[in-house]
Every structure is written in structure tokens, then in C-alpha cells.
Amino acid sequence: MSNLSGLIEHAHPIDPTSLCGAALDRFLDTPGCDLLAVVKQGRPVGILARGAVRAQNAGLRVSEVMAPALTIGEGAPLDEACALILAHTEPVAGLVVVDRGRYRGVVSARTILRQRGDDESAAAMNRRFVEMLNHELRTPMNGVIAVADLLQRQPLTADAKAFVRTIIESSQATLRTLNDALELSRAEAGEMVLDVQAVGLRELMDGLQASWQARAARDGVTLLVGYDGPPDLSAMVDPARVKQLFDVLVETALSLNRHGAVEVSLAAEPVRDEVALTGRVCDTGGGLSSEAVAKALAEPASAGEGSDLQAKLALSLCRRLVERMGGDIRAEPNAGAGATIVFSVSAPAVATVSASEAPAQLNRSAHVLVVDDNATNRMVAEALCEMFECTCECVEDGAEAVEAARTGRFDLILMDIKMPRMDGVEATRAIRALGGQAGAVPIIALTANADPEDAQSYVNSGMQAVVEKPIKPEKLLQAMNAALPEALGRAAA
């Protein structure tokens, strides 16, 4: 975020007892000067704008025609300056910049608003670049992870398994960094969406422990995950965002820690119809320092900050996530080594929610159409279909998918979203327009763009479910089982 430091005009002020004629002479002698601060004993008392002083007023004192001084600190962010100008009922020519109450310079409202517009344009351009980079890198990285995942299911030597695991972990770390950068750019633009639903809190923490325990063991770090609250308590939160918040903090703690322990906890305290949630991620190995964490939480990450830029980026995202949830986040020093990151949010309490487990196998055999323009993705989808004892055919874009679906020989379609000629959303709408059995075939989106807003738009276009890339077999299996019985019911009807 920009601040005022580069916009300040350090013009010599004028005394309130001076005549307006002297101010006119200053403006005439300095064509680039549009504002004069009126200062008494080093402190601003007013401001004088070019055009506010006329020749017929040359004999008046400056104090008789000056406007009140709107002051702002020298290091204030640009957003604060804009808010100060826009909140004023009368037109504001500019602001007087001060340091501990002493005059430092002036900055015109026109300069502030123009810089704000430039910053917003630059932010939009940066966001488009991050989104483009994210998409272009995510597709090949998803392919690497998916192929490595298939490879590790084969009989391998211990060394080969370790190599494959390194490939997967390094690729996943790259994807997390890409995702953090994209999420942060969306958050900075106010585009972070929350999908609030009822979530069992103990269940959420059990899932967190299951997802990170193996990684911590491989790193030689003790991971302790705890839940402190009523065992059957549920709350209205966005489970994906809460898990994302914990994931980012745990990943940061583990990546900076090669000994000691990482302690993760969620305390839930019912307060009337609300639940006060306090999350903690404590690093006892010294990888985190409270000073560094506090600085990363307070300041945006920027290029050229060294090898810990990934951690700073992650912590900046955490701050935005917590702010979006209406909470706060801070760093606390441990009694020994390391630091504890604490976040607090409040959410409505609800009745208990129990999660269903993914079934172990497909409910029925099926003939599947795989639609993807990436050869690696097609190969992975084919291998998964074979694993689920399904037959499949492959096409490379949406137009080919519509023609294949027209034959009516498929029980299910796995549809990529971003493809040449015709994308997955257009293809889905075209298939639904076919009518009959061919137009009613269940369609599951396979995409790296699976945030709640995008996922809902895919469902609205006629798809039954959305599965995120890189594809997790159990997630795809669960989505296919949910979609296929619906197909059987339509066929019987």
C-alpha cells in the first residue's frame, strides 16, 4: 500500500499575519505551487490554495481567507489520506503533513486521488498477472503431482519412494506458494469469498491432524493437535478458510523447524448464541520468532526480502483471512525458543454436524468420458477410472465432448474447465441443451479453480459436483458415487 512520503511538497509556509498580496506573489513566482500551509510557531493553523486569493484581497491578512488545516502524519498510508478527503463535507484542496504536530509539507487532493487511481490500476494489473502465472504454472505442477502419486502406488525401492515423496512435497510447496499469492491478491482487492456452513469443530481439528501428521513425522518434528471445547459443538464458519488458515500456519512452522515440536490447538467457548474461537500454532523449535512474525503480520510481503519471503507471504495471507472473518491475529513469544501465533474469531453456534466418510469403492461400473486438453491430466484421469473399475474414452476440448456426449453412450463425464475452442462451462450448457438421456448425463468438473464462488458457478451451469486438481482419488470417488445413482434413477424413469 502506498503512503504519502513520495507525494509531499516541502513548500516554505506562510505566516497567518502576512498579507494576501505576499501569498499572491509566492504563487506567481512558483507556477508549480498550488498550496501554501499557514503556520504559526511551527504548527499549521490553516491552508491557502491557488485561486482562493484574489487581487482585490491583496490587503487582507492571510488568516482572513485561509481554510482550516486538515493534518495528517508524514508516514500515513494513501488510503487514510483519501478517506480524510472524502469524509469532509466541503471541497478540500489538500492536506497539511505533520510530524508530531510540526509542519513538514503539503500534498494536494488532486495528487492524492490521482496516485490512488494509479495504485488501483497497478493492483489490477498485478492481480491479472498473478492469476495468469498461477494458471500457467498450476497445470504442469498438477500433472507432476498426479503422475508422482500414481508412481508411488507402484512397487518401488525405499530410495525410489523417498525420491517420489520429495517430488510430491516440493511440487505441493510450489502450489501452496502460488495459491497464497493468488489468494493474497484477491484479498487485497476485496474479493475473498466466505462459504459459511455448519462445521463440527472437534472433527475439523481431527482432520487437520490427519492431514499433517505424516509430514511432521518425516521432518522429525513432533506435531501435537488439540481441541479444547464441548466435543459436540459446531459453529457457522467457512471450513475451507479455517483449514486454509491452520494449513498455512502449520506449513510455515514446519518449514522453519527441523527439531522440537509444533503445537496446534483450537479453543471453543460458547457465549450465548456465539462461539469464541481461539486458534494457536506454537513452534517450540525456534524456527519462528515473535518479532519476525509480528513484522510479517503488520507489513505486506514484497520481492527482494530474502529466502523467507514464502513465510512472509503466508503470514500476510493469514492476516487477511482472519480480518475477513472479523477477527484478529498476533504473535506471542514463548518462554523458551520460538513463538506462538494466535488468532481469535467469533462465529454463531449451531447443532452438531457429523461428516460422512468417503465410500471405499464405486457403487457401480460406468463408462466415463474424460475431457481435458492436457495429456498428463487425461492419463491421470484414465488411471483413476481404471482403479475404480470403469471404462473410459478421452477427448481434448469441449466441442469434441459435445459430439461424444450426443451419442448417449456415457454414464458420466469428467470435464476440465479451461480448454481451447470451447471451455467446460460452455460444453456443459451445450450438452444439457441436447435433451433426453444424452443431455442428462452427470458431469463432474475437474479444475484447479475450485474456490467457493467458482465452484458454485460450475454447478449453476449444470454440473453435479466439482473436484479440485490435483485430483485426490477419494474425493473423485465420492463425487462419482454421488452422481451415478442419480443417473440410474433417470434411466429407470
ZIQUIBEL-V887912 format. One record per backbone hydrogen bond with DSSP energy under -0.5 kcal/mol. CO is the residue of the C=O (numbers start at 1). NH is the residue of the N-H. If there is no record, write none. Layout:
co nh
CO NH
CO NH
This chain:
co nh
2 78
4 7
4 8
8 10
9 11
9 106
14 39
15 18
16 63
18 62
19 22
19 23
20 24
21 25
22 26
23 27
24 28
25 29
26 30
30 33
32 34
34 50
36 48
37 14
37 39
38 45
38 46
40 43
42 103
43 40
46 38
47 67
48 36
49 52
52 54
54 57
55 58
57 60
58 21
60 20
61 64
61 65
62 65
62 66
67 47
68 70
69 71
70 96
72 98
73 76
76 4
77 81
78 82
79 83
80 84
81 85
82 86
83 87
84 88
85 88
91 93
93 109
95 97
95 107
96 72
97 104
97 105
98 74
99 102
102 99
105 97
106 9
107 95
108 112
109 113
110 114
111 115
112 116
113 117
114 118
115 119
116 120
117 121
118 122
119 123
120 124
121 125
122 126
123 127
124 128
125 129
126 130
127 131
128 132
129 133
130 134
131 135
132 136
133 137
134 138
135 139
136 140
137 141
138 142
139 143
140 144
141 145
142 146
143 147
144 148
145 149
146 150
147 151
148 152
149 153
150 153
151 154
154 156
157 161
158 162
159 163
160 164
161 165
162 166
163 167
164 168
165 169
166 170
167 171
168 172
169 173
170 174
171 175
172 176
173 177
174 178
175 179
176 180
177 181
178 182
179 183
180 184
181 185
182 186
183 187
184 188
185 189
186 191
187 190
191 193
194 196
197 237
199 201
199 235
200 204
201 205
202 206
203 207
204 208
205 209
206 210
207 211
208 212
209 212
209 213
212 216
213 217
214 218
215 219
216 220
216 221
217 220
221 223
222 224
222 262
223 225
224 264
226 266
227 229
228 268
230 233
233 201
233 202
234 350
235 199
235 237
237 197
237 239
238 242
239 243
240 244
241 245
242 246
243 247
244 248
245 249
246 250
247 251
248 252
249 253
250 254
251 255
252 256
254 257
260 222
261 284
261 285
262 224
262 264
263 282
264 226
265 280
266 228
267 278
268 270
269 276
271 274
273 349
274 271
275 277
275 347
276 269
277 345
278 267
279 343
280 265
281 283
281 341
282 263
282 284
289 293
290 294
291 295
292 296
293 297
294 298
295 299
302 305
306 309
307 310
308 312
309 313
310 314
311 315
312 316
313 317
314 318
315 319
316 320
317 321
318 322
319 323
320 324
321 325
322 327
323 326
328 344
330 342
332 340
338 334
339 283
340 332
340 342
341 281
342 330
343 279
344 328
345 277
347 275
348 236
350 234
366 368
366 391
367 411
367 412
368 370
368 393
369 371
369 414
370 372
370 395
371 416
373 375
374 378
375 379
376 380
377 381
378 382
379 383
380 384
381 385
382 386
383 387
384 388
385 390
386 389
391 368
393 370
395 372
397 401
398 402
399 403
400 404
401 405
402 406
404 407
405 408
411 442
412 369
413 415
413 444
414 371
414 416
415 446
417 419
417 424
420 398
420 422
422 398
423 427
424 428
425 429
426 430
427 431
428 432
429 433
431 434
431 435
432 435
435 439
436 440
437 440
438 441
442 413
443 464
443 465
444 415
445 447
445 467
446 417
447 469
448 450
451 455
452 456
453 457
454 458
455 459
456 460
457 461
458 463
459 462
465 445
467 447
471 473
472 475
472 476
473 477
474 478
475 479
476 480
477 481
478 482
479 483
480 484
481 485
483 487
484 488
485 489
486 490
487 491
488 492
489 493
